[in-house]
Amino acid sequence: MSICGSQLTDSYMQPVVVDVSQGNRTLSEASLPATVFLKFTQGCGAGVDVTVEPAGSAVLVRQAASGDRRIAAAQVQVVKTPTTLRITRPDGTVSTVAVRSGA
């Protein structure tokens, strides 16, 4: 799967990509570690900065860069919940993606 010219996975199966470009989201993962594919922006012109809280609870395994060399999308490996990804947009606004344990 390719986003903004970057390959986020080599799998022949198309993963589900969660669009988190429009505000806060909460995701539930049944088992850990869990791999999620997140699209942070509507296009490839301007990206975001992503901070993982608490540190080490998730890893951005692969990233798709935007035109401004920030993050447009990512393959994220969640290893511990709860995890929060804090997304800072170019205009300074901040949104979050919360990953929780759940069925």
MDTraj code that builds the backbone (N, CA, C; nanometers):
import mdtraj as md
import numpy as np

residues = "MET SER ILE CYS GLY SER GLN LEU THR ASP SER TYR MET GLN PRO VAL VAL VAL ASP VAL SER GLN GLY ASN ARG THR LEU SER GLU ALA SER LEU PRO ALA THR VAL PHE LEU LYS PHE THR GLN GLY CYS GLY ALA GLY VAL ASP VAL THR VAL GLU PRO ALA GLY SER ALA VAL LEU VAL ARG GLN ALA ALA SER GLY ASP ARG ARG ILE ALA ALA ALA GLN VAL GLN VAL VAL LYS THR PRO THR THR LEU ARG ILE THR ARG PRO ASP GLY THR VAL SER THR VAL ALA VAL ARG SER GLY ALA".split()
xyz = np.array([
    [0.0833, -0.1166, 0.0000],
    [0.0000, 0.0000, 0.0000],
    [0.0884, 0.1237, 0.0000],
    [0.0564, 0.2163, -0.0875],
    [0.1366, 0.3370, -0.1019],
    [0.0510, 0.4609, -0.0737],
    [0.1056, 0.5505, 0.0075],
    [0.0434, 0.6801, 0.0354],
    [0.1508, 0.7863, 0.0174],
    [0.1206, 0.8885, -0.0595],
    [0.2142, 0.9991, -0.0861],
    [0.3478, 0.9463, -0.1394],
    [0.3423, 0.8392, -0.2178],
    [0.4618, 0.7833, -0.2785],
    [0.5455, 0.6960, -0.1871],
    [0.4996, 0.6719, -0.0646],
    [0.5733, 0.5878, 0.0300],
    [0.4993, 0.4564, 0.0516],
    [0.5733, 0.3482, 0.0553],
    [0.5174, 0.2155, 0.0768],
    [0.5047, 0.1909, 0.2274],
    [0.3794, 0.1759, 0.2760],
    [0.3587, 0.1538, 0.4191],
    [0.3558, 0.0071, 0.4569],
    [0.3314, -0.0800, 0.3606],
    [0.3329, -0.2235, 0.3881],
    [0.3676, -0.2987, 0.2611],
    [0.4293, -0.4141, 0.2782],
    [0.4625, -0.4994, 0.1652],
    [0.3602, -0.6107, 0.1470],
    [0.2594, -0.6142, 0.2321],
    [0.1591, -0.7197, 0.2291],
    [0.0788, -0.7140, 0.1003],
    [0.0426, -0.8296, 0.0483],
    [-0.0414, -0.8353, -0.0707],
    [-0.1861, -0.8013, -0.0364],
    [-0.2213, -0.8122, 0.0906],
    [-0.3563, -0.7764, 0.1344],
    [-0.3613, -0.6275, 0.1659],
    [-0.4663, -0.5609, 0.1220],
    [-0.4815, -0.4195, 0.1496],
    [-0.5287, -0.4001, 0.2940],
    [-0.4509, -0.3346, 0.3770],
    [-0.4940, -0.3111, 0.5151],
    [-0.6001, -0.2019, 0.5208],
    [-0.6713, -0.1988, 0.6298],
    [-0.7667, -0.0913, 0.6540],
    [-0.6884, 0.0307, 0.7012],
    [-0.7118, 0.1422, 0.6363],
    [-0.6465, 0.2667, 0.6746],
    [-0.7508, 0.3530, 0.7451],
    [-0.7197, 0.3930, 0.8671],
    [-0.8110, 0.4762, 0.9454],
    [-0.7761, 0.6226, 0.9208],
    [-0.8741, 0.6975, 0.8727],
    [-0.8555, 0.8399, 0.8469],
    [-0.8741, 0.9165, 0.9778],
    [-0.7666, 0.9733, 1.0290],
    [-0.7716, 1.0508, 1.1537],
    [-0.7399, 1.1985, 1.1266],
    [-0.7678, 1.2407, 1.0036],
    [-0.7345, 1.3772, 0.9634],
    [-0.8355, 1.4808, 1.0112],
    [-0.9484, 1.4367, 1.0645],
    [-1.0553, 1.5301, 1.1004],
    [-1.0866, 1.5313, 1.2495],
    [-0.9881, 1.5359, 1.3348],
    [-1.0149, 1.5480, 1.4779],
    [-0.9814, 1.4242, 1.5571],
    [-1.0350, 1.4189, 1.6783],
    [-1.0023, 1.3119, 1.7730],
    [-1.0716, 1.1819, 1.7365],
    [-1.0020, 1.0690, 1.7639],
    [-1.0577, 0.9353, 1.7408],
    [-1.0147, 0.8436, 1.8537],
    [-1.0960, 0.7413, 1.8786],
    [-1.0596, 0.6355, 1.9717],
    [-1.0693, 0.5038, 1.8978],
    [-0.9627, 0.4234, 1.9062],
    [-0.9586, 0.2927, 1.8420],
    [-0.9507, 0.1854, 1.9502],
    [-1.0164, 0.0723, 1.9263],
    [-1.0088, -0.0410, 2.0183],
    [-0.9365, -0.1549, 1.9484],
    [-0.8398, -0.2126, 2.0168],
    [-0.7650, -0.3256, 1.9642],
    [-0.7863, -0.4458, 2.0536],
    [-0.8229, -0.5594, 1.9928],
    [-0.8542, -0.6805, 2.0695],
    [-0.7294, -0.7468, 2.1259],
    [-0.6174, -0.7381, 2.0548],
    [-0.4950, -0.8039, 2.1022],
    [-0.3741, -0.7175, 2.0710],
    [-0.2707, -0.7383, 2.1476],
    [-0.1452, -0.6645, 2.1299],
    [-0.0321, -0.7615, 2.1071],
    [0.0699, -0.7276, 2.0331],
    [0.0833, -0.6007, 1.9623],
    [-0.0166, -0.5919, 1.8465],
    [-0.0538, -0.4697, 1.8150],
    [-0.1497, -0.4443, 1.7077],
    [-0.0880, -0.3479, 1.6078],
    [-0.1126, -0.3723, 1.4804],
    [-0.0653, -0.2829, 1.3755],
    [-0.1847, -0.2061, 1.3217],
    [-0.1737, -0.0733, 1.3219],
    [-0.2781, 0.0113, 1.2665],
    [-0.2156, 0.1036, 1.1617],
    [-0.2943, 0.1332, 1.0603],
    [-0.2508, 0.2223, 0.9534],
    [-0.3338, 0.3496, 0.9648],
    [-0.2661, 0.4617, 0.9862],
    [-0.3345, 0.5882, 1.0106],
    [-0.2993, 0.6904, 0.9042],
    [-0.4021, 0.7565, 0.8536],
    [-0.3857, 0.8651, 0.7567],
    [-0.4128, 0.9949, 0.8325],
    [-0.3098, 1.0777, 0.8476],
    [-0.3186, 1.1979, 0.9287],
    [-0.3639, 1.3215, 0.8521],
    [-0.3507, 1.3203, 0.7183],
    [-0.3811, 1.4384, 0.6373],
    [-0.4724, 1.4009, 0.5209],
    [-0.5387, 1.5016, 0.4642],
    [-0.6248, 1.4795, 0.3478],
    [-0.5437, 1.4646, 0.2199],
    [-0.4290, 1.5273, 0.2135],
    [-0.3454, 1.5221, 0.0937],
    [-0.2000, 1.5042, 0.1315],
    [-0.1131, 1.5336, 0.0365],
    [0.0297, 1.5119, 0.0591],
    [0.1092, 1.6419, 0.0699],
    [0.0428, 1.7562, 0.0692],
    [0.1138, 1.8834, 0.0727],
    [0.1742, 1.9176, 0.2067],
    [0.0939, 1.9067, 0.3127],
    [0.1398, 1.9440, 0.4473],
    [0.1088, 1.8309, 0.5435],
    [0.2075, 1.7937, 0.6236],
    [0.1920, 1.6835, 0.7175],
    [0.1754, 1.7301, 0.8600],
    [0.1950, 1.6378, 0.9522],
    [0.1768, 1.6639, 1.0945],
    [0.2979, 1.6138, 1.1720],
    [0.3053, 1.6530, 1.2979],
    [0.4019, 1.5961, 1.3912],
    [0.3241, 1.5031, 1.4825],
    [0.3818, 1.3853, 1.5132],
    [0.3140, 1.2864, 1.5961],
    [0.4011, 1.2551, 1.7172],
    [0.3395, 1.2619, 1.8352],
    [0.4060, 1.2264, 1.9590],
    [0.3305, 1.1112, 2.0237],
    [0.4033, 1.0080, 2.0678],
    [0.3428, 0.8908, 2.1317],
    [0.3487, 0.9089, 2.2828],
    [0.2338, 0.8889, 2.3482],
    [0.2260, 0.8991, 2.4939],
    [0.1551, 0.7759, 2.5487],
    [0.2057, 0.7076, 2.6491],
    [0.3386, 0.7270, 2.7049],
    [0.4461, 0.6785, 2.6064],
    [0.5628, 0.7342, 2.6194],
    [0.6741, 0.6990, 2.5312],
    [0.6954, 0.5483, 2.5326],
    [0.7147, 0.4906, 2.4148],
    [0.7413, 0.3478, 2.4039],
    [0.6176, 0.2599, 2.3933],
    [0.4981, 0.3191, 2.4073],
    [0.3764, 0.2378, 2.3993],
    [0.3366, 0.2072, 2.2556],
    [0.3942, 0.2797, 2.1603],
    [0.3710, 0.2547, 2.0182],
    [0.4926, 0.3031, 1.9405],
    [0.5110, 0.2445, 1.8224],
    [0.6232, 0.2802, 1.7361],
    [0.5694, 0.3089, 1.5967],
    [0.6126, 0.4187, 1.5369],
    [0.5791, 0.4464, 1.3981],
    [0.6779, 0.3679, 1.3130],
    [0.6323, 0.2533, 1.2620],
    [0.7195, 0.1592, 1.1914],
    [0.7593, 0.2135, 1.0548],
    [0.6607, 0.2586, 0.9796],
    [0.6851, 0.3185, 0.8477],
    [0.6030, 0.4453, 0.8375],
    [0.6601, 0.5443, 0.7693],
    [0.5918, 0.6726, 0.7563],
    [0.5872, 0.7154, 0.6104],
    [0.4776, 0.7828, 0.5746],
    [0.4659, 0.8462, 0.4438],
    [0.4869, 0.9955, 0.4662],
    [0.5856, 1.0500, 0.3988],
    [0.6173, 1.1915, 0.4172],
    [0.5301, 1.2784, 0.3270],
    [0.4967, 1.3954, 0.3781],
    [0.4235, 1.4948, 0.3005],
    [0.5245, 1.5841, 0.2282],
    [0.4747, 1.6774, 0.1522],
    [0.5621, 1.7682, 0.0788],
    [0.6514, 1.8510, 0.1680],
    [0.6068, 1.8792, 0.2910],
    [0.6887, 1.9567, 0.3842],
    [0.7748, 1.8672, 0.4739],
    [0.7841, 1.7393, 0.4375],
    [0.8670, 1.6387, 0.5047],
    [0.8172, 1.6009, 0.6445],
    [0.6925, 1.6332, 0.6734],
    [0.6312, 1.5881, 0.7974],
    [0.5537, 1.4607, 0.7665],
    [0.4750, 1.4111, 0.8600],
    [0.4095, 1.2816, 0.8443],
    [0.2686, 1.2982, 0.7863],
    [0.2413, 1.2273, 0.6767],
    [0.1073, 1.2265, 0.6168],
    [0.0295, 1.1026, 0.6598],
    [0.1004, 0.9901, 0.6762],
    [0.0386, 0.8631, 0.7164],
    [0.1471, 0.7761, 0.7779],
    [0.1042, 0.6729, 0.8521],
    [0.2035, 0.5858, 0.9153],
    [0.1456, 0.4485, 0.9454],
    [0.2352, 0.3516, 0.9457],
    [0.2061, 0.2183, 0.9992],
    [0.2525, 0.2246, 1.1443],
    [0.1591, 0.2022, 1.2373],
    [0.1891, 0.2162, 1.3796],
    [0.1755, 0.0812, 1.4482],
    [0.2781, 0.0434, 1.5216],
    [0.2760, -0.0805, 1.6008],
    [0.2490, -0.0424, 1.7457],
    [0.1300, -0.0794, 1.7950],
    [0.0920, -0.0499, 1.9332],
    [0.1307, -0.1698, 2.0191],
    [0.2123, -0.1459, 2.1207],
    [0.2604, -0.2559, 2.2050],
    [0.2013, -0.2530, 2.3454],
    [0.1385, -0.1407, 2.3825],
    [0.0817, -0.1283, 2.5163],
    [-0.0352, -0.0301, 2.5104],
    [-0.1414, -0.0626, 2.5839],
    [-0.2522, 0.0321, 2.5934],
    [-0.2713, 0.0702, 2.7393],
    [-0.3244, 0.1854, 2.7679],
    [-0.3691, 0.2839, 2.6708],
    [-0.2510, 0.3588, 2.6077],
    [-0.2704, 0.3949, 2.4817],
    [-0.1731, 0.4728, 2.4068],
    [-0.2449, 0.5927, 2.3467],
    [-0.1791, 0.7052, 2.3469],
    [-0.2337, 0.8240, 2.2820],
    [-0.1317, 0.8773, 2.1829],
    [-0.1769, 0.9019, 2.0614],
    [-0.0948, 0.9683, 1.9614],
    [-0.1415, 1.1132, 1.9562],
    [-0.0530, 1.2045, 1.9874],
    [-0.0846, 1.3472, 1.9854],
    [-0.0400, 1.4024, 1.8500],
    [-0.1351, 1.4570, 1.7754],
    [-0.1117, 1.5021, 1.6378],
    [-0.1135, 1.6549, 1.6349],
    [-0.0005, 1.7144, 1.5981],
    [0.0089, 1.8597, 1.5876],
    [0.0098, 1.8975, 1.4404],
    [-0.0900, 1.9743, 1.4000],
    [-0.1077, 2.0141, 1.2610],
    [-0.0299, 2.1429, 1.2311],
    [-0.0082, 2.1740, 1.1018],
    [0.0700, 2.2924, 1.0655],
    [0.0159, 2.4237, 1.1242],
    [-0.1167, 2.4311, 1.1468],
    [-0.1740, 2.5538, 1.2022],
    [-0.1653, 2.5592, 1.3544],
    [-0.1020, 2.4576, 1.4153],
    [-0.0838, 2.4547, 1.5604],
    [-0.1927, 2.3817, 1.6365],
    [-0.3015, 2.3442, 1.5693],
    [-0.4074, 2.2708, 1.6393],
    [-0.3592, 2.1294, 1.6704],
    [-0.4134, 2.0761, 1.7802],
    [-0.3728, 1.9435, 1.8259],
    [-0.4962, 1.8545, 1.8363],
    [-0.4855, 1.7321, 1.7869],
    [-0.5907, 1.6323, 1.8053],
    [-0.5226, 1.5056, 1.8558],
    [-0.6044, 1.4091, 1.8975],
    [-0.5475, 1.2856, 1.9521],
    [-0.6135, 1.1636, 1.8909],
    [-0.5367, 1.0561, 1.8870],
    [-0.5882, 0.9224, 1.8559],
    [-0.5573, 0.8378, 1.9777],
    [-0.6624, 0.7937, 2.0451],
    [-0.6468, 0.7100, 2.1635],
    [-0.6652, 0.5648, 2.1225],
    [-0.5731, 0.4780, 2.1648],
    [-0.5842, 0.3353, 2.1381],
    [-0.6041, 0.2665, 2.2730],
    [-0.7139, 0.1924, 2.2814],
    [-0.7524, 0.1252, 2.4045],
    [-0.7664, -0.0246, 2.3806],
    [-0.7628, -0.1018, 2.4865],
    [-0.7902, -0.2455, 2.4775],
    [-0.9405, -0.2637, 2.4663],
    [-0.9799, -0.3583, 2.3849],
    [-1.1222, -0.3839, 2.3692],
    [-1.1444, -0.4969, 2.2722],
    [-1.2657, -0.5471, 2.2695],
    [-1.2990, -0.6583, 2.1797],
    [-1.3568, -0.6076, 2.0512],
])
top = md.Topology()
chain = top.add_chain()
for i, resn in enumerate(residues, 1):
    res = top.add_residue(resn, chain, resSeq=i)
    for name in ("N", "CA", "C"):
        top.add_atom(name, md.element.get_by_symbol(name[0]), res)
traj = md.Trajectory(xyz[None], top)
